[in-house]
Amino acid sequence: MNDESARFGWSHSGETSFAVQLDDALIKGHVFVGDDIFHVFLEGVAFAFEWQNLMTHAGDVEHEGRFTAPMPGKVIAVLVEGASVEKGAPLMVMEAMKMEHVVVAPATGKIGEILFEVGDQVVADGAQLLMLEVGQAA
């Protein structure tokens, strides 16, 4: 807030009610969640916020089987190598923001070259992790 500090607090009660305290202002509202959309109602005004889990798209295959990281992190396990995999099969485990995330196959295919080993740091969003030959499962 313009390089100024402010007191902040929040609480919730029941299934949908919440309150946010920002300095002397108390804001009360309701929130409903459906299909990864948070519908927030404050003082007669409605807002919709879409939840975007960055790891959800960890397995998105772009062109030519390119498989990219959604965020920087450390590879802590490589679960397959040169194998045919089904959609949803676990491929790698990455640690990002002090949490472990399982990266899964976005499609049925055959694992090609793996570009990161256990212990490697993935330093950029969108870094290519491995090659997946889509539709090449045995």
Secondary structure in CASP SS format (residue, H / E / C, confidence):
PFRMAT SS
TARGET T0000
AUTHOR 0000-0000-0000
METHOD secondary structure of the structure
MODEL  1
M C 1.00
N C 1.00
D C 1.00
E C 1.00
S C 1.00
A C 1.00
R C 1.00
F E 1.00
G E 1.00
W E 1.00
S E 1.00
H E 1.00
S E 1.00
G C 1.00
E C 1.00
T C 1.00
S E 1.00
F E 1.00
A E 1.00
V E 1.00
Q E 1.00
L E 1.00
D C 1.00
D C 1.00
A E 1.00
L E 1.00
I E 1.00
K E 1.00
G E 1.00
H E 1.00
V E 1.00
F E 1.00
V E 1.00
G E 1.00
D C 1.00
D C 1.00
I E 1.00
F E 1.00
H E 1.00
V E 1.00
F E 1.00
L E 1.00
E C 1.00
G C 1.00
V E 1.00
A E 1.00
F E 1.00
A E 1.00
F E 1.00
E E 1.00
W C 1.00
Q C 1.00
N C 1.00
L H 1.00
M H 1.00
T H 1.00
H H 1.00
A C 1.00
G C 1.00
D C 1.00
V E 1.00
E C 1.00
H H 1.00
E H 1.00
G H 1.00
R E 1.00
F E 1.00
T E 1.00
A C 1.00
P C 1.00
M C 1.00
P C 1.00
G E 1.00
K E 1.00
V E 1.00
I E 1.00
A E 1.00
V E 1.00
L C 1.00
V C 1.00
E C 1.00
G C 1.00
A C 1.00
S E 1.00
V E 1.00
E C 1.00
K C 1.00
G C 1.00
A C 1.00
P E 1.00
L E 1.00
M E 1.00
V E 1.00
M E 1.00
E E 1.00
A E 1.00
M C 1.00
K C 1.00
M E 1.00
E E 1.00
H E 1.00
V E 1.00
V E 1.00
V E 1.00
A C 1.00
P C 1.00
A C 1.00
T C 1.00
G E 1.00
K E 1.00
I E 1.00
G E 1.00
E E 1.00
I E 1.00
L C 1.00
F C 1.00
E C 1.00
V C 1.00
G C 1.00
D C 1.00
Q E 1.00
V E 1.00
V C 1.00
A C 1.00
D C 1.00
G C 1.00
A C 1.00
Q E 1.00
L E 1.00
L E 1.00
M E 1.00
L E 1.00
E E 1.00
V E 1.00
G C 1.00
Q C 1.00
A C 1.00
A C 1.00
END
